[in-house]
Amino acid sequence: MQSIEAIELTRLVIHGINNIKEEPDIAEKEEVLSEGLRHFFEEHIRNCIKSSSAKNGKFEGSSATISACAEKMIEIPEDFVEQAKVIGLWFGHQMEKSSQVQTFLAVGLFTDLDTDIRYVALLKMDAVKAFVKRENASQPFEEIQILPDPARQLQRYAIVRPYEDEQRYDTIFRNQPASKDEDPETSAMWLDAFLEATEIATPRQMTQLVVKETEKWIAQNETVFEDQEAAQLRTTVKTLAQSDEMDIEAIAEIAIANNRMREEYIERLLDKGLTETTFKPDREWAERSARKTTYLCDAGVQISGPSDTIDDVLQLLPKTEDRKTRAVIETRKWQQK
């Protein structure tokens, strides 16, 4: 889902939710998709899909309201409006528990043009205050509310497909609080109550966890872990992070000779939040990260540089008897920043 590039929005409704009113303003028909309106919402959807803060979620089951409605929308697009009404009423019911007064929920059906697979977009669009100038009016500037521009990242959204037991995740979403002091019920409303889903780690989160926790584990075991083994473990992790599959047990088997340490390494990653020992890594992040090598020294000192050239400048010598690392830097340019 996160690899979607080209999309076409085919259907759209916008519900108005106001906690002051007795009933939500549920749309009875689809919006007419002019070229401008289509482009506006397609930009929002693309930005949601590609957002670096997007998270993965798994529906509690096929009976979850959003999953069931999305399945009917995708299978029978002609039923889109009726299913969108159900979603709007369901969202309005959850908003009753929220301290927020007014918002809009845009429900869209779009197609991935590369695969012809349909998805449903749910965009919580909090109105933005704006002013327009009126000619020959007693109040020259009139306050109006407009939908947020695609340049503004939405705080809450979900791109969904129906629940499938064999799929790792069913939705990519964002659930960013509107403020630091947002009440707990409002914060929990979007994911727990409305989507009825649970968050699971994204490929990027798992890739970052393995890379960073591997370095910490090596540092904690430097007195018993040979330098050659440490270097091999680093290389194996970085190499597999840029492949199609990252197998933690295979990494440990390749790089760690001691059985006990091998088990400790795997257990550490699981304790730190790794949910799967085999997964598809985020190659883009791994490749970008691999272009830079950073050495962490005592007292917060860091030595960093491009991975393909740092070894030309920095030479690591064998450790001393008291396990201290010696490094020699040879450079013509030496400048303090």
WOBEL-V462808 format. One record per residue. N is the residue number from 1. RES is the residue in one letter. PHI is phi in degrees with one decimal (* if undefined). PSI is psi in radians with two decimals (none if undefined). NEAR is the number of other ideal C-beta (glycine too) atoms within 8 Angstrom. Layout:
N | RES | PHI | PSI | NEAR
N | RES | PHI | PSI | NEAR
This chain:
1 | M | * | -0.67 | 9
2 | Q | -75.1 | -0.13 | 7
3 | S | -92.7 | 0.04 | 4
4 | I | -61.6 | 2.32 | 10
5 | E | -113.7 | -1.15 | 5
6 | A | -97.5 | 2.27 | 7
7 | I | -131.6 | 2.80 | 12
8 | E | -136.0 | 2.08 | 8
9 | L | -80.2 | 2.18 | 14
10 | T | -109.9 | -0.48 | 8
11 | R | -144.5 | 2.59 | 10
12 | L | -155.6 | 2.37 | 13
13 | V | -131.8 | 2.67 | 14
14 | I | -129.5 | 2.05 | 11
15 | H | -96.6 | 2.50 | 17
16 | G | -104.2 | 2.24 | 8
17 | I | -119.3 | 2.14 | 14
18 | N | -136.5 | 2.01 | 9
19 | N | -68.4 | -0.25 | 10
20 | I | -76.9 | -0.57 | 5
21 | K | -80.1 | 2.72 | 7
22 | E | -71.3 | -0.62 | 2
23 | E | -127.2 | 2.53 | 6
24 | P | -68.9 | 2.70 | 13
25 | D | -86.0 | 1.55 | 9
26 | I | -86.8 | 2.21 | 10
27 | A | -65.8 | 2.36 | 13
28 | E | -95.8 | -0.21 | 5
29 | K | -150.1 | 2.92 | 5
30 | E | -74.2 | 2.69 | 10
31 | E | -74.4 | 2.51 | 8
32 | V | -75.8 | 2.05 | 5
33 | L | -84.6 | 1.51 | 10
34 | S | -69.2 | 2.93 | 6
35 | E | -60.1 | -0.72 | 5
36 | G | -66.7 | -0.77 | 6
37 | L | -66.2 | -0.72 | 11
38 | R | -61.2 | -0.81 | 10
39 | H | -62.3 | -0.73 | 8
40 | F | -56.8 | -0.85 | 10
41 | F | -79.7 | -0.53 | 14
42 | E | -63.9 | -0.65 | 12
43 | E | -63.6 | -0.75 | 9
44 | H | -59.0 | -0.81 | 14
45 | I | -64.4 | -0.77 | 15
46 | R | -61.8 | -0.72 | 9
47 | N | -64.4 | -0.63 | 11
48 | C | -65.1 | -0.78 | 15
49 | I | -63.4 | -0.71 | 12
50 | K | -91.2 | -0.03 | 8
51 | S | -59.8 | 2.33 | 9
52 | S | -70.3 | -0.28 | 5
53 | S | -96.8 | 0.07 | 7
54 | A | -67.4 | 2.50 | 13
55 | K | -119.9 | 2.87 | 10
56 | N | -100.2 | 2.51 | 13
57 | G | -138.0 | 2.69 | 16
58 | K | -122.8 | 2.21 | 12
59 | F | -62.7 | 2.65 | 14
60 | E | -66.8 | -0.39 | 8
61 | G | 171.4 | 3.09 | 7
62 | S | -68.5 | -0.30 | 9
63 | S | -85.7 | -0.09 | 6
64 | A | -57.6 | 2.40 | 13
65 | T | -54.0 | -0.87 | 9
66 | I | -65.1 | -0.72 | 17
67 | S | -62.5 | -0.79 | 16
68 | A | -64.6 | -0.74 | 11
69 | C | -67.1 | -0.73 | 13
70 | A | -61.8 | -0.69 | 13
71 | E | -61.4 | -0.77 | 11
72 | K | -68.6 | -0.69 | 10
73 | M | -60.0 | -0.77 | 15
74 | I | -72.0 | -0.69 | 12
75 | E | -75.2 | -0.66 | 5
76 | I | -131.6 | 1.47 | 6
77 | P | -56.4 | -0.44 | 10
78 | E | -64.9 | -0.36 | 4
79 | D | -91.5 | 0.21 | 9
80 | F | -56.4 | -0.84 | 12
81 | V | -62.7 | -0.77 | 11
82 | E | -63.3 | -0.72 | 7
83 | Q | -70.9 | -0.58 | 12
84 | A | -66.0 | -0.59 | 14
85 | K | -62.5 | -0.76 | 11
86 | V | -60.4 | -0.77 | 10
87 | I | -62.6 | -0.73 | 15
88 | G | -62.6 | -0.77 | 16
89 | L | -66.1 | -0.68 | 10
90 | W | -63.7 | -0.75 | 11
91 | F | -65.9 | -0.74 | 13
92 | G | -59.7 | -0.68 | 13
93 | H | -63.6 | -0.72 | 7
94 | Q | -70.6 | -0.58 | 11
95 | M | -66.5 | -0.38 | 13
96 | E | -61.1 | -0.45 | 7
97 | K | -84.7 | -0.13 | 8
98 | S | -94.2 | 2.65 | 11
99 | S | -83.1 | -0.16 | 7
100 | Q | -70.5 | 2.47 | 10
101 | V | -88.3 | -0.87 | 6
102 | Q | -138.6 | 2.47 | 9
103 | T | -162.1 | 3.07 | 10
104 | F | -125.8 | 2.57 | 12
105 | L | -121.1 | 1.99 | 14
106 | A | -93.8 | 2.23 | 15
107 | V | -115.5 | 2.08 | 15
108 | G | -127.4 | 2.58 | 12
109 | L | -111.5 | 2.17 | 16
110 | F | -136.0 | 2.84 | 14
111 | T | -118.7 | 2.36 | 11
112 | D | -76.7 | 1.94 | 12
113 | L | -68.2 | -0.33 | 8
114 | D | -82.1 | -0.43 | 6
115 | T | -122.5 | -0.20 | 5
116 | D | 64.5 | 0.34 | 6
117 | I | -88.9 | 2.39 | 7
118 | R | -93.7 | 2.59 | 11
119 | Y | -137.5 | 2.87 | 14
120 | V | -114.7 | 2.34 | 16
121 | A | -108.9 | 2.29 | 18
122 | L | -120.4 | 1.93 | 13
123 | L | -117.3 | 1.99 | 14
124 | K | -83.9 | 1.96 | 12
125 | M | -113.4 | 1.69 | 12
126 | D | -76.7 | 2.17 | 10
127 | A | -62.5 | 2.56 | 11
128 | V | -106.8 | 2.39 | 10
129 | K | -75.5 | 2.35 | 7
130 | A | -144.4 | 2.88 | 8
131 | F | -128.6 | 2.41 | 8
132 | V | -119.8 | 2.58 | 7
133 | K | -92.6 | 2.26 | 7
134 | R | -108.7 | 2.24 | 9
135 | E | -75.9 | 2.49 | 5
136 | N | 56.1 | 0.71 | 3
137 | A | -119.9 | 2.63 | 7
138 | S | -63.3 | -0.60 | 2
139 | Q | -111.9 | 1.75 | 6
140 | P | -62.4 | -0.48 | 6
141 | F | -114.6 | 2.12 | 8
142 | E | -107.1 | 2.29 | 9
143 | E | -78.9 | 2.30 | 7
144 | I | -133.1 | 2.90 | 8
145 | Q | -115.2 | 2.31 | 7
146 | I | -124.8 | 2.76 | 7
147 | L | -72.7 | 2.55 | 9
148 | P | -63.3 | 2.43 | 10
149 | D | -68.0 | 2.62 | 6
150 | P | -57.8 | -0.35 | 8
151 | A | -69.4 | -0.35 | 3
152 | R | -93.6 | 2.09 | 7
153 | Q | -68.8 | 2.25 | 7
154 | L | -68.3 | 2.49 | 13
155 | Q | -77.4 | -0.54 | 10
156 | R | -138.1 | 2.25 | 10
157 | Y | -159.5 | 2.94 | 12
158 | A | -152.2 | 2.32 | 13
159 | I | -107.9 | 2.08 | 14
160 | V | -127.0 | 2.72 | 14
161 | R | -132.7 | 2.80 | 12
162 | P | -60.9 | 2.68 | 11
163 | Y | -59.0 | 2.32 | 12
164 | E | -135.9 | 2.19 | 7
165 | D | -60.0 | -0.61 | 4
166 | E | -85.4 | -0.20 | 3
167 | Q | -79.7 | 2.45 | 8
168 | R | -63.2 | -0.69 | 5
169 | Y | -145.7 | 2.76 | 10
170 | D | -115.1 | -0.26 | 13
171 | T | -147.2 | 2.57 | 14
172 | I | -110.7 | 2.35 | 13
173 | F | -146.5 | 2.93 | 16
174 | R | -134.8 | 2.40 | 13
175 | N | -136.9 | 1.15 | 10
176 | Q | -89.9 | 2.15 | 7
177 | P | -59.5 | 2.57 | 9
178 | A | -70.8 | -0.44 | 8
179 | S | -156.6 | 2.90 | 5
180 | K | -65.4 | -0.52 | 4
181 | D | -100.8 | 0.41 | 4
182 | E | -61.1 | 2.41 | 9
183 | D | -68.9 | 2.63 | 8
184 | P | -58.0 | -0.65 | 5
185 | E | -66.3 | -0.67 | 9
186 | T | -66.6 | -0.72 | 13
187 | S | -64.1 | -0.66 | 10
188 | A | -82.3 | -0.28 | 9
189 | M | -59.1 | -0.81 | 13
190 | W | -65.3 | -0.91 | 13
191 | L | -82.2 | -0.91 | 13
192 | D | -73.3 | -0.85 | 9
193 | A | -89.2 | -0.85 | 10
194 | F | -77.1 | -0.98 | 11
195 | L | -76.7 | -0.42 | 15
196 | E | 52.5 | 0.94 | 11
197 | A | -136.0 | 2.88 | 15
198 | T | -121.5 | 2.56 | 7
199 | E | -76.8 | 2.43 | 8
200 | I | -127.6 | 2.75 | 10
201 | A | -66.3 | 2.44 | 10
202 | T | -82.1 | 2.82 | 10
203 | P | -55.0 | -0.66 | 9
204 | R | -65.9 | -0.77 | 9
205 | Q | -61.7 | -0.73 | 8
206 | M | -69.8 | -0.68 | 15
207 | T | -63.2 | -0.82 | 14
208 | Q | -61.7 | -0.71 | 10
209 | L | -60.8 | -0.82 | 13
210 | V | -63.7 | -0.80 | 15
211 | V | -62.9 | -0.85 | 13
212 | K | -72.2 | -0.73 | 8
213 | E | -71.9 | -0.45 | 11
214 | T | -62.9 | -0.77 | 13
215 | E | -63.4 | -0.72 | 10
216 | K | -65.5 | -0.70 | 8
217 | W | -65.9 | -0.71 | 11
218 | I | -61.8 | -0.76 | 12
219 | A | -63.5 | -0.68 | 8
220 | Q | -71.4 | -0.38 | 6
221 | N | -113.5 | 0.40 | 9
222 | E | -65.2 | -0.42 | 9
223 | T | -75.3 | -0.34 | 5
224 | V | -121.8 | -0.13 | 5
225 | F | -103.1 | 2.09 | 9
226 | E | -65.0 | 2.56 | 5
227 | D | -57.2 | -0.69 | 7
228 | Q | -65.0 | -0.72 | 6
229 | E | -65.5 | -0.73 | 11
230 | A | -60.3 | -0.77 | 11
231 | A | -63.6 | -0.69 | 8
232 | Q | -67.1 | -0.68 | 10
233 | L | -64.1 | -0.79 | 13
234 | R | -58.8 | -0.83 | 11
235 | T | -63.4 | -0.75 | 8
236 | T | -63.9 | -0.75 | 11
237 | V | -62.8 | -0.83 | 12
238 | K | -64.8 | -0.64 | 11
239 | T | -68.1 | -0.84 | 8
240 | L | -71.7 | -0.42 | 13
241 | A | -66.8 | -0.34 | 16
242 | Q | -105.1 | 0.28 | 10
243 | S | -107.4 | -3.01 | 9
244 | D | -82.9 | -0.30 | 4
245 | E | -147.3 | 2.41 | 9
246 | M | -116.1 | 1.98 | 14
247 | D | -111.9 | 1.86 | 9
248 | I | -65.5 | -0.69 | 12
249 | E | -65.2 | -0.64 | 9
250 | A | -68.1 | -0.68 | 8
251 | I | -59.9 | -0.83 | 13
252 | A | -63.0 | -0.69 | 11
253 | E | -63.7 | -0.67 | 8
254 | I | -73.8 | -0.76 | 7
255 | A | -104.0 | -0.30 | 9
256 | I | -119.1 | 2.02 | 10
257 | A | -78.0 | -0.65 | 5
258 | N | -76.8 | 2.19 | 6
259 | N | -61.3 | -0.74 | 5
260 | R | -64.6 | -0.77 | 6
261 | M | -67.3 | -0.58 | 12
262 | R | -62.4 | -0.77 | 12
263 | E | -67.6 | -0.68 | 8
264 | E | -63.1 | -0.69 | 9
265 | Y | -62.2 | -0.83 | 12
266 | I | -65.0 | -0.74 | 12
267 | E | -63.3 | -0.64 | 8
268 | R | -61.6 | -0.80 | 10
269 | L | -63.0 | -0.70 | 13
270 | L | -67.6 | -0.69 | 8
271 | D | -64.5 | -0.55 | 6
272 | K | -82.7 | -0.03 | 8
273 | G | 119.6 | 0.03 | 6
274 | L | -68.3 | 2.17 | 12
275 | T | -96.1 | -0.27 | 6
276 | E | -140.7 | 2.43 | 6
277 | T | -85.2 | -0.24 | 9
278 | T | -131.1 | 2.17 | 8
279 | F | -156.2 | 2.92 | 9
280 | K | -88.2 | 2.02 | 6
281 | P | -77.2 | 2.91 | 15
282 | D | -86.1 | 1.64 | 11
283 | R | -64.0 | -0.66 | 10
284 | E | -60.1 | -0.82 | 6
285 | W | -65.4 | -0.74 | 10
286 | A | -63.7 | -0.72 | 14
287 | E | -66.2 | -0.69 | 9
288 | R | -66.8 | -0.71 | 7
289 | S | -67.7 | -0.60 | 9
290 | A | -71.5 | -0.25 | 10
291 | R | -74.6 | -0.16 | 8
292 | K | -132.2 | 2.34 | 9
293 | T | -115.8 | 2.32 | 8
294 | T | -127.0 | 2.26 | 7
295 | Y | -104.5 | 2.26 | 9
296 | L | -99.3 | 2.22 | 7
297 | C | -113.0 | -3.10 | 8
298 | D | -63.4 | 2.69 | 4
299 | A | 60.9 | 0.45 | 4
300 | G | 81.9 | 0.12 | 5
301 | V | -73.6 | 2.39 | 7
302 | Q | -126.2 | 2.49 | 8
303 | I | -120.9 | 2.12 | 11
304 | S | -139.0 | 2.65 | 8
305 | G | 179.6 | 3.04 | 10
306 | P | -58.4 | 2.35 | 8
307 | S | -62.1 | -0.55 | 9
308 | D | -81.8 | -0.12 | 5
309 | T | -129.4 | -0.24 | 8
310 | I | -62.8 | -0.56 | 12
311 | D | -70.5 | -0.29 | 6
312 | D | -75.6 | -0.39 | 4
313 | V | -102.1 | -0.64 | 9
314 | L | -110.9 | 2.24 | 11
315 | Q | -118.2 | 2.16 | 8
316 | L | -95.5 | 2.17 | 6
317 | L | -94.4 | 2.85 | 8
318 | P | -57.2 | 2.61 | 5
319 | K | -67.7 | 2.61 | 8
320 | T | -77.0 | 3.06 | 7
321 | E | -62.7 | -0.52 | 3
322 | D | -92.3 | 0.35 | 4
323 | R | 68.6 | 0.43 | 7
324 | K | -89.2 | 2.48 | 6
325 | T | -92.9 | 2.32 | 6
326 | R | -106.4 | 2.38 | 9
327 | A | -130.7 | 2.42 | 10
328 | V | -117.4 | 2.20 | 7
329 | I | -109.4 | 2.16 | 8
330 | E | -117.0 | 2.03 | 5
331 | T | -152.5 | 2.51 | 6
332 | R | -81.2 | -0.60 | 3
333 | K | -97.7 | 2.17 | 4
334 | W | -136.7 | 1.92 | 5
335 | Q | -135.7 | 2.35 | 4
336 | Q | -94.1 | 2.30 | 3
337 | K | -106.7 | none | 2
